Amino acid sequence: MTSFPIPSAATGATVRDRPLSAVRDVIPPSCYRRSTALGLVSVGSDLLIYVALLVGLAWVRAWWLDVPLVILAGLAVSSLFVLAHDASHQALFDSRRLNTALATILMLPSLHINEAWIVGHNRLHHGHTTRQGFDFVWHPLTAEQYAALRWWERARHRLEWSWAGSGAYYLREVWFNKMIRFTPTGSRGAAIRRGRLLVGTWALVCSCGALALGWAQGGPASAATMWLKLVVAPFLVFVEVIGWTVYVHHIGPDLHWWPRREWTPWKGQMESTTVLRIPRVFNLFLHNIFVHVPHHVDPRIPWYHLPAAAAAIDAAFPGKAVARRLRLRDYLRSTRRCKLYDWEAKAWSTYPVAPAPGASAEQPA
C-alpha cells in the first residue's frame, strides 16, 4: 500500500481558519444579481435540445446514430439537472416559488426528487463538505475499514473507486440510497414521499410511451429497444457524467478530507473543492458547474456569475483554492492513488498489496 500525503502548500495555514464570510465579502454584489430572462432562456433552450434529441432517437434506425444521440441526450439530462441544482439552491431566479417549481420539474428526466436533494445535497454536502462522518458524497474509507469489508464489498469498492466506476458509485450511494430509499420523518418526509410518487409516475409514463411507440414501429423487440434508447440509456449516461463530475470536485491527491473536530467551513469550501477549466463545448451542457469553489462559498450565486466570483476570490486569496485545467491524466492519477484515506495523517493511499506466498502479511497503515 502506497501513501500519498497531501502537499502542505495546498493548505495555506495562515488563513485557512478565517470565517467563510471573509470570502463572501470579496465577491462583488453584481455576482448575486439574477436575470429571470436569462434563467428562462437557459431552461427553455435546454428543454428544447433535450426534446429534439429524444425525437431524433425515436426517428433514427441506425445504431451508429443511436450511440452519439444517446450520449448527447445524457448530456442534455445533465444540463437540465445542473439548472435544477441551481434552482434548488434558490439561485436561478429571485422567485422562491419559481425556483422550487422548476427544480422539481427539471429533475424529472434524471429521476431525482428535489426535496430529497435539498436534504442530502444542500444541507449535508454543502453544510459539511468533506467532513468525516457527515458528507456522504465520495466519503473515503480507512485501510482498517476496507480490510473489514466482505469480499464482495471490497470488489464493489474497487469498481466504484476505479476510473470507470464513478457512475456506479453515484447510482448506488447517491441516487438509490439517498434519493430513492431515503425518507426522513416529519413534514420533509411527507414532501419526499410526494416527490417520489411524482418521479415514479414520470418514469412510468415515459416508459409506457417509449414501449408503445416502439411496439407500433416493430413489435416487442422494437419496444424494448425504444425504451432503452429513450429512457434507460440517457439516464445511465447522466449518472456517469454527474458521478464523475462530483468525484473530480472533491477527490484528488491535493484535496483534503477533514476529521470532524478539525473541520471548518473555510477548510471544507476553500481547500476541499476545485475550480477546473474545461473545454467550452462541454460547458454548453454543464453551466459552469466546474467553477465549484465559489458555488460552495455561496450557493446563492447563479451559474453565469460563477467565473466572476471565482476571479474575485482568487484576487483576494491567491493560490488558496485549488484551480487547474481538467486533464484526463490527472483524473487517472487520482483514481490510481486515491483509494483509502488516513484521517490522522491526512494522506491518500492505494489498496494494501497482497503478500507473496510465504511472506508476512502487510499490516494496514
Secondary structure, DSSP 8 states (H G I E B T S, - for coil): --EEE--GGGT-TTTTTS-THHHHTTS-GGGG---HHHHHHHHHHHHHHHHHHHHHHHH---HHHHHHHHHHHHHHHHHHHHHHHHHHTT-S-S-HHHHHHHHHHHTTTTT--HHHHIIIIIIIIHHTTTBTTT--TT----HHHHHTS-HHHHHHHHHHTSTT-HHHHIIIIIIIIIIIS---SHHHHHHHHHHHHHHHHHHHHHHHHHHHHHHHHHSHHHHHHHHIIIIIHHHHHHHHHHHHHHHHHH-STT---B-TTT--HHIIIIISSEEEE--HHHHHHHTTTTBHHHHHH-TTS-GGGHHHHHHHHHHHSTTTSEEEE--HHHHHHHHHH-SEEETTTTEEE-------TTS------
